Amino acid sequence: MHPAERLELIRYCVRCGARLERREAYGAVRPVCPGCRHVHFLDPKVAVAVVVEQDGRILLIQRRGDPEAGKWSIPAGFMDAGEDPRAAAEREALEETGLIVRATTLWEVFGRTDPEEGADLLLAFRAEVVGGALVPGDDAADARFFGPQELPEAIAFGSAKAILADWLRVPGRDSTG
């Protein structure tokens, strides 16, 4: 859903319950409370992902449900408010793959790349396996490591496609075999 459409769903003030009005505030038309004067800002939805490589292969999960059910993606999910981004990435890896990982460096920050993605921002971290056992869980129907020549064709989300394209650009690794 486009942010403007999401803003239209907000009708009552979260502070006092009064019906909101649409008016100019801070350079844009926003929901404003006529009673307590609270301006409602639509905060971006933030997700995290882990790029886990082991023995020259990359970890992917097959999505169990919509959006993009049946397609493969990088393990990822939404951050909770107040959660440390690296801890959120590690939590998502464990929930979806059964692997305990340590998020190391930031791989990339993505803005929304296609309408199917639920996040406005995706923070992708490089991560290393430190324990656990590879077992799909949460919203993953399957979880596997793939070599460059083994990548599935059906990849969900523009951000996962971009991560895989970057991963394949590493010297000595190509998808042509």
N, C-alpha and C positions, 0 to 999 in steps of 0.2 A: 504494500500500500504506500502510495506517495505521501511524503510528510504533510503536504497541504491537506490531503484527505484525512490523515490521522488527526490533524488539528481540528477539523470540522466535527469530529466525534466528541471533543471536549466541550461540554456544555455548562458545567457547574464548577464553581470555585472549590479548590481542594482545602482552602483555609476556612471559609465561612459558609459555603454551600449556596451562595447566591448565583443566579443565572448570569453567565458571562456575556460580555458584549465584545464584538470585534471592532478594534480601533487601532490607530497608529500608536506604536510604542517601540522605542529603540530601533527606529528605521524600518519597521515592517508592520503589517497589520497582524495583530496577535489577540488571543483571548485575554480580556482584561476584566477584572471584577469591579463593578460599579460601587460595591459596598466597601470592601477593604482595600481596593486598588491594587491587589496582587496581579502581576503580569505572569501569565502561564507561558513558559518556554518549553518547546518540545525538545527534550534531550535526545542525543543520538543513541541508538542501540549499538552496543559494542560487543564484538565477539573475539575469541582468541582461537588460534590454531597451532598445531605442532607439526613441524617438519622433522620427522625421525628417519634417519638413514642408518642402515646396518648392513655391513658387508656389501656396499655398493648398491643397495636396494632401498626403496622408499616405502614407508608405511602408508597404506590407504585403507579407508573403510568403505563398505558398500552401504548406502543409505537404506534403512528399513522403511521409512515413511516419507511422505511429502514434506517439503518440496523435493523433487528430483529422486523419487524412490527408485531403487535398483541401480542407480548410477554410483560411481566411485568418487570419493573426495578425500581431502586431507582431514584427519581428525580435528574437529572444531566444535565450538559451542559458545553460548552467550556467557558473558561475565555477569556476576552479581554485583549490585551496587556495593562499593566499598571493598571489593575483592582485589587483591594484588593480581595484576595481569599474568605474571609468570605462574603463580599458584593456580589461577583459573585454567591456564593452558595445561598444567600438569593434571589437574582434576579431570578435565575433559578427556585427556588421553587415557587415564585410568578408567573412566566411565565407559568409553567407547571401545577400548582395546584390551583392557586388563593389564596393560603395561604400566609400570611405575617409571616415569621419566623425570628428568631434570631439565627444565627449560634453561637454555644457555644464552644465546644471543638473539637479538631481534632480526628476523629474516627480512620482513617487509611490512609496511602498513598499507592497507588497501582501503580506498573509498568504495562505496557500493558499486559493484561491477556489472550487475544485471538485476532485473526486477525480482528474480526468484530468491535472491539472497535476503535474509531477514535482517542482517546487520548493516548499519550505516558505515561502520568502521570495523575492519578486521586486523588484529595484531597477530602476525604469524611469527612464531618463535622456532628457532632451531632447537632441538631437544635430543637428549641421549637417554637410552634405556638404562635404568639402574636396578630393575627388578620386575617382578610380576610374571605373568604368563599370557601369551597372546590368545585372547578369547574375546569374540565380539560381545558387546553389551550395549545397554541404553538404546540408542536409535541406530545402531550398526547391526546389519544382518550378517556381515562378514568383515574380517580384518586380516590383511595380508601384507607382506612385503613384496614389492615388484621391482625387477630389474628394468633397465632402460628399454630393452626389447620386449618386455612383458606387459607394459602398461595397458590397461583396458582402454577401449575406445570411448566408452560412455563415461565421461567425466562430468560431474555436477559442478556448477558454479564457475563463473569467470575467474574468481580469485584462485581456485584450485588449479584451473588450467594455466594461469599465470605462474603459480608456484612450480608446477611440473615443467613448464617451458624453461623457467630459470634453472631448475635442477638439471635438466637435460643439457644446458649450455656449459656445464662444467667441463673443462678440457679432459679428454679421454673417455667421456661418457656421451654416447649418442643413441638415438632410437633406431638407427638403420641397421644395426647388427654388424 
